[in-house]
Amino acid sequence: MARTRGCPYHGGVTETAATDDRFYFRQLLAGRDFAVGDDVARQMVNFVYLLGDRATGEAVVIDPAYGVDELLDLLAADGMRCVGALATHYHPDHVGGDLMGWRIEGIARLLEVAPVPVHVQADEAPWVERSTGVGRSELVVHSGGDVVEVGGVAVTLVHTPGHTPGSQCFLVDGRLVAGDTLFLDGCGRTDLPGSDPLAMYESLTTRLAHIPDDTVLYPGHLYSAEPSATLGHTRAHNYVFRLRTPEQWMTMFGG
């Protein structure tokens, strides 16, 4: 089970090569790789990630939304079983809930069919509860720097507020699964409930600054031509890194 303790482009849209045979990792595009008949999924172009330990057969789903049963079937077809979920942030296109009148299934459905721990950042927990209807007792809350172990695979949780108060990224095996904190082009919006533009600036320029350039960035949406890229390439080409001071940042993101 999941355990908790304190070219520049890489990969394909559906699966990436692992650095060893034990590490399991898949990048899935909603509306194309699953939930094919879902018009909202096709428009929102969310990525969902599966990662785990092939030696133990244990896996977690990052941001399970749209087609939860299909995601579990994909895991089963790969000889893996779901032992937990990791949530980058509370928005319905990532964890389920109501999106402008459209109902998206997510962690509530996951808990119906596979009662597993759902790992969220502590500041995000009340937002996840309101968005999904899932109770606090069904969430495992974390601080930045906590590690979730999936079999023998260690996933480090990086708290990156800005898009939402408890947005978090996941650092594992030379990969950064970033949710809506950082895309290959641009970053998450900072004008939504719970957003904070200065916190986003600090997250991008300080909290993520220690992560090496050769780490591969996997975003929460396909908002670029490629599905992933190194952080070094992203830092060199993404316009958000050209804003060198908080003052410059606020002229664009301060509303």
Secondary structure, 3 states (H helix, E strand, C coil): CEEEECCCCCCCCCECCCCCCCEEEEEEEECCCECCCCHHHHHHCEEEEEEEECCCCEEEEECCCCCHHHHHHHHHHCCCEEEEEECCCCCHHHHCEEECCEEECCHHHHHHHCCCCEEEEHHHHHHHHHHHCCCHHHEEEECCCCEEEECCEEEEEEECCCCCCCCEEEEECCEEEEECCECCCCECCCCCCCCCHHHHHHHHHHHCCCCCCCCEEEECECCCCCCCEEHHHHHHHCHHHHCCCHHHHHHHHCC
